[in-house]
Amino acid sequence: MTMMADTSLREYANAASQAAERISMSVLVPFYGDNPGGLVRALEDQAAGDVEIVLYDDGEPDRELNAALSLLLASLETPARLLTSTRNRGRSEGRNLLAEQARGDWLVFLDADMRPGGPAFLQTYRALAARGGFDAAYGGHATDWPSERELELHAALTRSCEEHGAEERNVTGPTAFCSSNILVRADVMKAVPFDTGFTGWGFEDVDWAVMAAREFTLVHVDNPAWHGGLQSPAALLAKFRAGAVNYRRLLDRHPELAGLPGARAARTLARIPGQAALRGVWSTITRSPVLPMKLRTTALKLWRASWTAEALS
């Protein structure tokens, strides 16, 4: 763990963390407004011995939540710390900061709205780390079907595009990595941090995996975490529009990724005169709860490809 000279950053460490002499694995959880309390409680049930939990509040948008989390960590027997930044650093810089401050030889990145996929989640990662033979692993994730109809589109999109087993993901390779459930050696993060040139949402994890795979061994395993944080169609439309800039950065940094489905779709749309005028149609279809789900997810993908085409032009 490095010393924190940055005056915009403060730390709370519970009694167990202050007393811990040896930490082998650090579970790192960045958040911005989301409450990671449920995840922390689930991890407490699985953590044992030399595992620590480190939370990072990026910009402290909710001071009451921050204070409540400090009280929660104080009640834990597991070593736990809360890092709080008074300025928003973003996804890449926040994760880099967590990696710098972690004390473990192995790091597990999880999102605040996740929960372990099973009672042996951490045990599985500890066993994998002990066995070795790799430098970073992505465990995959699963999604509960929501009770709110407005969130069904996001769940359907996630299940169709992201929920694949390790065998299939290993065929895809580094571009199937997501930062939401990664086990990685601490020295890998020192050598290959997340690129802070990616701002806002999207693709910093793919960029990181492609860069890391050039020097280290990356693998896919079946150790999923359940992912919450489903968003409304309106939120997805906004996110995918904004993410086009990051996709452009990804392709600029890695021209070999020009064959990715999203890049091919964007190039195809770019050849259609006036394709941008169709965005209103795709937006309407995406938002409509009465239309078939496959049609809605297709419209959302076309919306994303359209904005990507503009960013690539």
Secondary structure as a PSIPRED ss2 file (coil, helix, strand):
# PSIPRED VFORMAT (PSIPRED V4.0)

   1 M C   1.000  0.000  0.000
   2 T C   1.000  0.000  0.000
   3 M C   1.000  0.000  0.000
   4 M C   1.000  0.000  0.000
   5 A C   1.000  0.000  0.000
   6 D C   1.000  0.000  0.000
   7 T C   1.000  0.000  0.000
   8 S C   1.000  0.000  0.000
   9 L E   0.000  0.000  1.000
  10 R E   0.000  0.000  1.000
  11 E E   0.000  0.000  1.000
  12 Y E   0.000  0.000  1.000
  13 A E   0.000  0.000  1.000
  14 N C   1.000  0.000  0.000
  15 A H   0.000  1.000  0.000
  16 A H   0.000  1.000  0.000
  17 S H   0.000  1.000  0.000
  18 Q H   0.000  1.000  0.000
  19 A H   0.000  1.000  0.000
  20 A C   1.000  0.000  0.000
  21 E C   1.000  0.000  0.000
  22 R C   1.000  0.000  0.000
  23 I C   1.000  0.000  0.000
  24 S C   1.000  0.000  0.000
  25 M E   0.000  0.000  1.000
  26 S E   0.000  0.000  1.000
  27 V E   0.000  0.000  1.000
  28 L E   0.000  0.000  1.000
  29 V E   0.000  0.000  1.000
  30 P E   0.000  0.000  1.000
  31 F E   0.000  0.000  1.000
  32 Y C   1.000  0.000  0.000
  33 G C   1.000  0.000  0.000
  34 D C   1.000  0.000  0.000
  35 N C   1.000  0.000  0.000
  36 P C   1.000  0.000  0.000
  37 G H   0.000  1.000  0.000
  38 G H   0.000  1.000  0.000
  39 L H   0.000  1.000  0.000
  40 V H   0.000  1.000  0.000
  41 R H   0.000  1.000  0.000
  42 A H   0.000  1.000  0.000
  43 L H   0.000  1.000  0.000
  44 E H   0.000  1.000  0.000
  45 D H   0.000  1.000  0.000
  46 Q H   0.000  1.000  0.000
  47 A C   1.000  0.000  0.000
  48 A C   1.000  0.000  0.000
  49 G C   1.000  0.000  0.000
  50 D C   1.000  0.000  0.000
  51 V E   0.000  0.000  1.000
  52 E E   0.000  0.000  1.000
  53 I E   0.000  0.000  1.000
  54 V E   0.000  0.000  1.000
  55 L E   0.000  0.000  1.000
  56 Y E   0.000  0.000  1.000
  57 D E   0.000  0.000  1.000
  58 D E   0.000  0.000  1.000
  59 G C   1.000  0.000  0.000
  60 E C   1.000  0.000  0.000
  61 P C   1.000  0.000  0.000
  62 D C   1.000  0.000  0.000
  63 R H   0.000  1.000  0.000
  64 E H   0.000  1.000  0.000
  65 L H   0.000  1.000  0.000
  66 N H   0.000  1.000  0.000
  67 A H   0.000  1.000  0.000
  68 A H   0.000  1.000  0.000
  69 L H   0.000  1.000  0.000
  70 S H   0.000  1.000  0.000
  71 L H   0.000  1.000  0.000
  72 L H   0.000  1.000  0.000
  73 L H   0.000  1.000  0.000
  74 A H   0.000  1.000  0.000
  75 S C   1.000  0.000  0.000
  76 L C   1.000  0.000  0.000
  77 E C   1.000  0.000  0.000
  78 T C   1.000  0.000  0.000
  79 P C   1.000  0.000  0.000
  80 A E   0.000  0.000  1.000
  81 R E   0.000  0.000  1.000
  82 L E   0.000  0.000  1.000
  83 L E   0.000  0.000  1.000
  84 T E   0.000  0.000  1.000
  85 S E   0.000  0.000  1.000
  86 T C   1.000  0.000  0.000
  87 R C   1.000  0.000  0.000
  88 N C   1.000  0.000  0.000
  89 R C   1.000  0.000  0.000
  90 G C   1.000  0.000  0.000
  91 R H   0.000  1.000  0.000
  92 S H   0.000  1.000  0.000
  93 E H   0.000  1.000  0.000
  94 G H   0.000  1.000  0.000
  95 R H   0.000  1.000  0.000
  96 N H   0.000  1.000  0.000
  97 L H   0.000  1.000  0.000
  98 L H   0.000  1.000  0.000
  99 A H   0.000  1.000  0.000
 100 E H   0.000  1.000  0.000
 101 Q H   0.000  1.000  0.000
 102 A C   1.000  0.000  0.000
 103 R C   1.000  0.000  0.000
 104 G C   1.000  0.000  0.000
 105 D C   1.000  0.000  0.000
 106 W E   0.000  0.000  1.000
 107 L E   0.000  0.000  1.000
 108 V E   0.000  0.000  1.000
 109 F E   0.000  0.000  1.000
 110 L E   0.000  0.000  1.000
 111 D C   1.000  0.000  0.000
 112 A C   1.000  0.000  0.000
 113 D C   1.000  0.000  0.000
 114 M E   0.000  0.000  1.000
 115 R E   0.000  0.000  1.000
 116 P E   0.000  0.000  1.000
 117 G C   1.000  0.000  0.000
 118 G C   1.000  0.000  0.000
 119 P C   1.000  0.000  0.000
 120 A C   1.000  0.000  0.000
 121 F H   0.000  1.000  0.000
 122 L H   0.000  1.000  0.000
 123 Q H   0.000  1.000  0.000
 124 T H   0.000  1.000  0.000
 125 Y H   0.000  1.000  0.000
 126 R H   0.000  1.000  0.000
 127 A H   0.000  1.000  0.000
 128 L H   0.000  1.000  0.000
 129 A H   0.000  1.000  0.000
 130 A H   0.000  1.000  0.000
 131 R H   0.000  1.000  0.000
 132 G C   1.000  0.000  0.000
 133 G C   1.000  0.000  0.000
 134 F C   1.000  0.000  0.000
 135 D C   1.000  0.000  0.000
 136 A E   0.000  0.000  1.000
 137 A E   0.000  0.000  1.000
 138 Y E   0.000  0.000  1.000
 139 G C   1.000  0.000  0.000
 140 G C   1.000  0.000  0.000
 141 H E   0.000  0.000  1.000
 142 A E   0.000  0.000  1.000
 143 T C   1.000  0.000  0.000
 144 D C   1.000  0.000  0.000
 145 W C   1.000  0.000  0.000
 146 P C   1.000  0.000  0.000
 147 S C   1.000  0.000  0.000
 148 E C   1.000  0.000  0.000
 149 R H   0.000  1.000  0.000
 150 E H   0.000  1.000  0.000
 151 L H   0.000  1.000  0.000
 152 E H   0.000  1.000  0.000
 153 L H   0.000  1.000  0.000
 154 H H   0.000  1.000  0.000
 155 A H   0.000  1.000  0.000
 156 A H   0.000  1.000  0.000
 157 L H   0.000  1.000  0.000
 158 T H   0.000  1.000  0.000
 159 R H   0.000  1.000  0.000
 160 S H   0.000  1.000  0.000
 161 C H   0.000  1.000  0.000
 162 E C   1.000  0.000  0.000
 163 E C   1.000  0.000  0.000
 164 H C   1.000  0.000  0.000
 165 G C   1.000  0.000  0.000
 166 A H   0.000  1.000  0.000
 167 E H   0.000  1.000  0.000
 168 E H   0.000  1.000  0.000
 169 R H   0.000  1.000  0.000
 170 N H   0.000  1.000  0.000
 171 V H   0.000  1.000  0.000
 172 T H   0.000  1.000  0.000
 173 G C   1.000  0.000  0.000
 174 P H   0.000  1.000  0.000
 175 T H   0.000  1.000  0.000
 176 A H   0.000  1.000  0.000
 177 F C   1.000  0.000  0.000
 178 C C   1.000  0.000  0.000
 179 S C   1.000  0.000  0.000
 180 S C   1.000  0.000  0.000
 181 N E   0.000  0.000  1.000
 182 I E   0.000  0.000  1.000
 183 L E   0.000  0.000  1.000
 184 V E   0.000  0.000  1.000
 185 R E   0.000  0.000  1.000
 186 A H   0.000  1.000  0.000
 187 D H   0.000  1.000  0.000
 188 V H   0.000  1.000  0.000
 189 M H   0.000  1.000  0.000
 190 K H   0.000  1.000  0.000
 191 A H   0.000  1.000  0.000
 192 V C   1.000  0.000  0.000
 193 P C   1.000  0.000  0.000
 194 F C   1.000  0.000  0.000
 195 D C   1.000  0.000  0.000
 196 T C   1.000  0.000  0.000
 197 G C   1.000  0.000  0.000
 198 F C   1.000  0.000  0.000
 199 T C   1.000  0.000  0.000
 200 G C   1.000  0.000  0.000
 201 W C   1.000  0.000  0.000
 202 G C   1.000  0.000  0.000
 203 F C   1.000  0.000  0.000
 204 E H   0.000  1.000  0.000
 205 D H   0.000  1.000  0.000
 206 V H   0.000  1.000  0.000
 207 D H   0.000  1.000  0.000
 208 W H   0.000  1.000  0.000
 209 A H   0.000  1.000  0.000
 210 V H   0.000  1.000  0.000
 211 M H   0.000  1.000  0.000
 212 A H   0.000  1.000  0.000
 213 A H   0.000  1.000  0.000
 214 R C   1.000  0.000  0.000
 215 E C   1.000  0.000  0.000
 216 F C   1.000  0.000  0.000
 217 T C   1.000  0.000  0.000
 218 L E   0.000  0.000  1.000
 219 V E   0.000  0.000  1.000
 220 H E   0.000  0.000  1.000
 221 V C   1.000  0.000  0.000
 222 D C   1.000  0.000  0.000
 223 N C   1.000  0.000  0.000
 224 P C   1.000  0.000  0.000
 225 A E   0.000  0.000  1.000
 226 W E   0.000  0.000  1.000
 227 H E   0.000  0.000  1.000
 228 G C   1.000  0.000  0.000
 229 G C   1.000  0.000  0.000
 230 L C   1.000  0.000  0.000
 231 Q C   1.000  0.000  0.000
 232 S C   1.000  0.000  0.000
 233 P H   0.000  1.000  0.000
 234 A H   0.000  1.000  0.000
 235 A H   0.000  1.000  0.000
 236 L H   0.000  1.000  0.000
 237 L H   0.000  1.000  0.000
 238 A H   0.000  1.000  0.000
 239 K H   0.000  1.000  0.000
 240 F H   0.000  1.000  0.000
 241 R H   0.000  1.000  0.000
 242 A H   0.000  1.000  0.000
 243 G C   1.000  0.000  0.000
 244 A H   0.000  1.000  0.000
 245 V H   0.000  1.000  0.000
 246 N H   0.000  1.000  0.000
 247 Y H   0.000  1.000  0.000
 248 R H   0.000  1.000  0.000
 249 R H   0.000  1.000  0.000
 250 L H   0.000  1.000  0.000
 251 L H   0.000  1.000  0.000
 252 D H   0.000  1.000  0.000
 253 R H   0.000  1.000  0.000
 254 H C   1.000  0.000  0.000
 255 P H   0.000  1.000  0.000
 256 E H   0.000  1.000  0.000
 257 L H   0.000  1.000  0.000
 258 A H   0.000  1.000  0.000
 259 G H   0.000  1.000  0.000
 260 L C   1.000  0.000  0.000
 261 P H   0.000  1.000  0.000
 262 G H   0.000  1.000  0.000
 263 A H   0.000  1.000  0.000
 264 R H   0.000  1.000  0.000
 265 A H   0.000  1.000  0.000
 266 A H   0.000  1.000  0.000
 267 R H   0.000  1.000  0.000
 268 T H   0.000  1.000  0.000
 269 L H   0.000  1.000  0.000
 270 A H   0.000  1.000  0.000
 271 R C   1.000  0.000  0.000
 272 I C   1.000  0.000  0.000
 273 P C   1.000  0.000  0.000
 274 G C   1.000  0.000  0.000
 275 Q H   0.000  1.000  0.000
 276 A H   0.000  1.000  0.000
 277 A H   0.000  1.000  0.000
 278 L H   0.000  1.000  0.000
 279 R H   0.000  1.000  0.000
 280 G H   0.000  1.000  0.000
 281 V H   0.000  1.000  0.000
 282 W H   0.000  1.000  0.000
 283 S H   0.000  1.000  0.000
 284 T H   0.000  1.000  0.000
 285 I H   0.000  1.000  0.000
 286 T H   0.000  1.000  0.000
 287 R H   0.000  1.000  0.000
 288 S C   1.000  0.000  0.000
 289 P C   1.000  0.000  0.000
 290 V C   1.000  0.000  0.000
 291 L C   1.000  0.000  0.000
 292 P C   1.000  0.000  0.000
 293 M H   0.000  1.000  0.000
 294 K H   0.000  1.000  0.000
 295 L H   0.000  1.000  0.000
 296 R H   0.000  1.000  0.000
 297 T H   0.000  1.000  0.000
 298 T H   0.000  1.000  0.000
 299 A H   0.000  1.000  0.000
 300 L H   0.000  1.000  0.000
 301 K H   0.000  1.000  0.000
 302 L H   0.000  1.000  0.000
 303 W H   0.000  1.000  0.000
 304 R H   0.000  1.000  0.000
 305 A H   0.000  1.000  0.000
 306 S H   0.000  1.000  0.000
 307 W H   0.000  1.000  0.000
 308 T H   0.000  1.000  0.000
 309 A H   0.000  1.000  0.000
 310 E H   0.000  1.000  0.000
 311 A H   0.000  1.000  0.000
 312 L H   0.000  1.000  0.000
 313 S C   1.000  0.000  0.000
